[in-house]
Amino acid sequence: VFTNASSRVPAAIAASLRGLGLDLADDEVLTPSVVAVQVVRERFGDAPVLAFGGPGLVDVLRAGGVTLADRRRPTEAAAVLVGWDTGFDRDRLQAAAEAVWNGAALFVTSDARRFPSSTRPMAGVGGFIARGLSYVTETEYEILGKPSATAMAIASGRLGTTPDRVLVAGDDLTLEPAMARAAGGVGVLVTTGIHGSEDVGLIEGSVPDLVVGGLPELVTR
């Protein structure tokens, strides 16, 4: 299971899904924070990373052996990683900007504009922050969650296969179907969240191979 949520640690998400009847181990839940650990260790080694987010980001990075930078010394950071940071204020903006101005790479867990909840669509925090930082620093950011090729590669690697042999199901045409199609895999729109069947064809590059009303329907088909 791959969720773009970086506000909770994978173990907590897995526990919630087990409560719904899905037999998932903690390490079978991937988040952009899990991807970040692998990307940061491969590209920057032990160099410090300036991370903005809650336990779902910071605790996962720390558990993965990533060195966390001190916000009081932002220019020491090799990268800036933006997650679900609801306390992002002017001081954090200044620290992040100084790090990027000094050459740090800029990453975001997810820049999705919105995501579904039980009551209404919710605005995405990480993307809001990252786009602001991109404007301030005139630097492009890299997405670590869906629909990035990096996320697809790591997810397919966990499954022991290649991206073109993966089926990705989700409720946002710009995320799951788009990620699958870009990798040559199979994209499925589940019409229980952001997009419905009436939205198919409206977003270039995000046409799903299959549209279903829910995961049970996908299983039967």
C-alpha positions in Angstrom: 0.0 0.0 0.0 1.4 3.4 -1.0 -0.1 6.5 0.5 1.1 10.1 0.0 0.3 10.8 3.7 3.5 11.9 5.5 1.8 13.0 8.7 1.8 9.5 10.2 4.4 6.8 10.5 3.8 3.6 8.4 3.2 1.5 11.4 0.3 3.6 12.5 -1.2 3.6 9.0 -0.8 -0.2 8.8 -2.6 -0.6 12.2 -5.5 1.5 10.9 -5.7 -0.7 7.7 -5.6 -3.9 9.8 -8.5 -2.5 11.7 -10.4 -2.4 8.4 -9.6 -6.0 7.7 -6.5 -5.6 5.5 -3.8 -8.0 6.5 -0.8 -5.8 6.2 2.6 -5.8 7.9 4.1 -2.4 9.0 6.8 -2.6 6.3 4.1 -3.2 3.6 3.0 0.4 3.9 5.1 2.9 1.8 5.0 6.6 2.2 7.0 9.4 0.7 9.0 9.5 3.9 10.1 5.9 3.3 11.1 6.9 -0.3 13.0 9.9 1.2 15.1 7.7 3.3 16.3 5.7 0.3 16.8 8.8 -1.9 18.7 10.8 0.7 21.0 7.9 1.7 21.8 7.1 -1.9 22.4 10.7 -3.0 23.8 12.5 0.0 25.1 9.7 2.3 25.5 11.0 5.9 25.1 14.7 4.9 22.5 16.5 7.0 19.0 17.1 5.7 16.7 19.9 6.8 13.2 18.3 7.2 9.9 20.1 7.8 7.1 17.9 9.0 5.8 15.9 11.9 6.6 12.4 13.2 5.5 10.8 10.0 8.5 12.4 8.3 11.1 13.2 10.9 10.8 9.9 12.9 10.9 7.9 9.7 14.0 9.7 8.5 15.7 9.3 11.8 14.8 5.6 12.0 16.3 5.2 8.5 19.6 6.6 9.6 19.2 10.0 7.9 21.2 12.8 9.6 18.9 15.7 10.4 20.2 19.3 10.1 19.8 21.9 12.7 17.4 24.7 11.6 19.7 27.2 13.3 22.5 26.2 10.8 20.6 25.8 7.6 23.5 26.3 5.3 25.0 23.0 6.5 22.1 21.1 4.9 22.6 19.1 1.6 18.9 19.0 1.0 15.6 20.4 2.2 12.7 18.0 2.6 9.1 19.5 2.9 6.3 17.4 4.3 3.1 17.9 6.2 4.3 20.8 8.4 1.2 22.6 9.7 3.5 24.8 11.9 5.6 26.2 8.9 6.1 29.8 9.8 8.4 32.7 8.8 11.4 31.4 10.7 11.1 28.0 9.0 10.7 29.6 5.6 13.8 31.6 6.2 15.8 28.5 7.2 14.6 26.5 4.3 15.3 29.4 1.8 18.8 29.9 3.2 19.6 26.2 2.8 18.4 26.2 -0.9 20.1 29.5 -1.7 23.3 27.8 -0.4 22.8 24.9 -2.9 20.7 22.4 -1.0 18.3 20.3 -3.2 14.6 20.8 -2.6 12.2 17.9 -2.2 8.6 17.6 -1.3 6.7 14.5 -0.1 3.7 15.4 -2.1 2.5 18.4 -4.0 -1.1 17.2 -4.5 -3.5 20.1 -4.4 -6.1 18.3 -2.4 -7.0 14.9 -1.0 -10.3 13.3 0.0 -11.6 13.0 3.6 -14.7 11.5 5.1 -16.5 14.9 4.8 -14.9 17.1 2.1 -11.7 17.6 0.0 -8.8 18.8 2.1 -6.1 21.2 0.9 -2.6 19.8 0.6 -0.1 21.4 2.9 3.2 20.1 1.5 2.6 21.3 -2.0 1.6 24.7 -0.7 4.8 25.1 1.1 7.0 23.7 -1.6 5.5 25.9 -4.3 6.1 28.9 -2.1 9.7 27.9 -1.5 10.2 27.3 -5.2 9.0 30.8 -5.9 11.2 32.4 -3.2 14.3 30.5 -4.2 13.7 30.2 -7.9 14.5 26.5 -7.6 12.5 23.5 -8.8 11.5 20.9 -6.3 11.5 17.1 -6.8 8.4 15.0 -5.7 9.2 11.9 -3.7 5.6 10.6 -3.4 3.0 9.7 -6.1 3.1 10.3 -9.1 6.9 10.5 -9.3 9.0 7.9 -11.2 11.1 7.6 -8.0 8.1 6.4 -6.0 7.0 4.0 -8.7 10.5 2.5 -8.9 10.8 2.0 -5.2 7.3 0.5 -4.9 7.8 -1.9 -7.8 11.2 -2.8 -6.3 9.5 -3.8 -3.1 7.2 -6.0 -5.1 10.1 -7.6 -6.8 9.1 -6.5 -10.3 9.5 -3.7 -12.8 7.2 -0.6 -13.1 5.7 -1.7 -16.3 4.2 -4.8 -14.6 2.5 -2.9 -11.8 -1.2 -2.0 -11.5 -1.8 1.1 -9.6 -5.3 1.9 -8.3 -6.3 5.2 -6.7 -8.9 8.0 -6.6 -6.9 10.9 -8.1 -6.3 10.9 -11.9 -3.2 13.1 -11.4 -1.6 10.6 -9.1 -2.1 6.9 -9.4 -3.3 6.5 -13.0 -0.8 9.1 -14.2 2.1 7.3 -12.3 1.1 4.0 -13.8 0.7 5.3 -17.4 4.1 7.1 -17.3 5.8 3.9 -16.3 4.0 1.7 -18.8 1.9 0.0 -16.1 -1.8 -0.3 -15.6 -3.7 2.6 -14.1 -7.0 2.2 -12.4 -9.3 5.0 -11.2 -11.4 4.2 -8.1 -14.3 6.6 -8.0 -14.5 7.0 -4.3 -12.4 10.1 -3.8 -11.2 13.1 -5.7 -12.2 12.1 -9.3 -15.2 10.3 -10.7 -15.9 8.7 -14.0 -17.1 12.0 -15.5 -13.5 13.4 -15.1 -11.9 10.8 -17.3 -10.3 12.3 -20.3 -10.2 15.8 -18.9 -6.6 15.5 -17.7 -3.9 14.9 -20.3 -1.7 11.9 -19.6 -3.9 10.6 -16.9 -6.5 8.4 -18.7 -6.9 5.2 -16.7 -7.0 1.8 -18.2 -9.9 0.9 -16.0 -12.5 2.7 -13.9 -14.1 1.0 -10.9 -16.5 2.1 -8.2 -14.4 0.5 -5.5 -11.6 -2.0 -4.7 -14.0 -4.9 -4.4 -15.1 -4.3 -8.0 -11.5 -4.3 -9.1 -10.9 -7.7 -7.4 -13.9 -9.2 -9.1 -12.9 -7.9 -12.5 
